[in-house]
């Protein structure tokens, strides 16, 4: 199934299974575009999750120019279901099992930003490991820089969304990142997006970052796009579609949505949103409440099978039991201190209680007699210590090694690049390096741990290795 986005035709399944980004400053129309795409995904029969820190996505339920949509809202001011960190995993499981589109309304006075990140972490982790059997599903992440910023603050939530971006296809998941400025979002994740929708951008850093991005991608009409971004009207964007048949960036007037998209007066409650009633999602909510309220089935521990006892062992146990009873009776009736034999035979005090020290000595004595091998193993415990030293490699920025280091720092090798590709990029930026020298420097960086050799003669940057450009 395809849908129209201005003059462009977009395949709904391809969009829903890919990575996408919608970028634009406040009031440029980026969330309108995102919720409009969510309507198209829903109409194609593909359910979605949406993480919404701004409290706008819940209005998808309210009819606007067309119908509203039967989505369920967890959390927020008008949530259908409560939202908490502890309940997130089960909420996701039930939504996936029921084919329900679910909005996590994080704009909730009971939730901190730390709670936001924990909820997103748990939700995305659950999707990655359990969604595959439930079919294709899309994930919209509003205010993406809160979770995958360029300067990572919370490595846990970052790692889960990075896995979604890199490996989500294996779990039949696609995603859309929505954010104000491109430079706020991790380049490593943003560059994995197939489709990009550029709304109004202002500010020197934002425009320079977009210009570099378009330049590296050799986008057509780069200068025209950059010059138009500061004054781009609300509701217009440059749609830059990739995939198997990439298209040049196209200026698009965003199509009208079906559901209501409130302006800020409606959000404040100054005016009535709409006369039409919201779509009834009572059946969805009742079913999910019923499923979520069911107590978890306690895990059963299999009974341990007792070892069989031979007749000889049974006789010996009976004898030892009788001897213990005799000694206990003797101790209970003894008027004075026990004899030497009694004091060493059993770890029981005159009052009939266990003496810990005597019990320890008795166990130790028996172990020494019967299990010297065990004691030897317990006393000789080998340890292996590995000292890892981080090596620092310095290189002049104009040297060949320095130029390759700049490519590593910019993420050129993140997805794996051949020596030929690296040579072409270096030639495009300046002088054409000798292939033998290039091989020697790349091999040296591989030995130093900055690159790994992959299949197909590709080299990939090693995560966690720092390249500082001074």
Secondary structure, DSSP 8 states (H G I E B T S, - for coil): -EEEETTEEEEHHHHHHSEEEEE--TTSSHHHHHHHHHHHHHHTT--EEEEETTS-GGGGGSBSSS-----EEESSTT-SB---TTTHHHHHHHHHHHT--EEEE---TT--HHHHHHHHHHHHHHHHHH-GGG--EEEEESSGGGTSBSS-S-HHHHHHHHHHHHHGGGGTEEEEEEES-GGGB-HHHHTT-SEEEE----SHHHHHHHHHHHHHTT-TTHHHHHHHHTT--TTEEEEE--STT----EEEE----SB----HHHHHTSS---SS-----HHHHHHHHHHHHS----------------HHHHHHHHHHHHHHHHHHHHHHH-SS---HHHHHH--B-TTS-B-HHHHHHHHHHHHHHH-HHHHHHHH-----------------TTSHHHHHHHHHHTTTTTT-EEHHHHHHHHHHHS----HHHHHHHHHHHHHTTSEEE-GGGEEEE-TT------
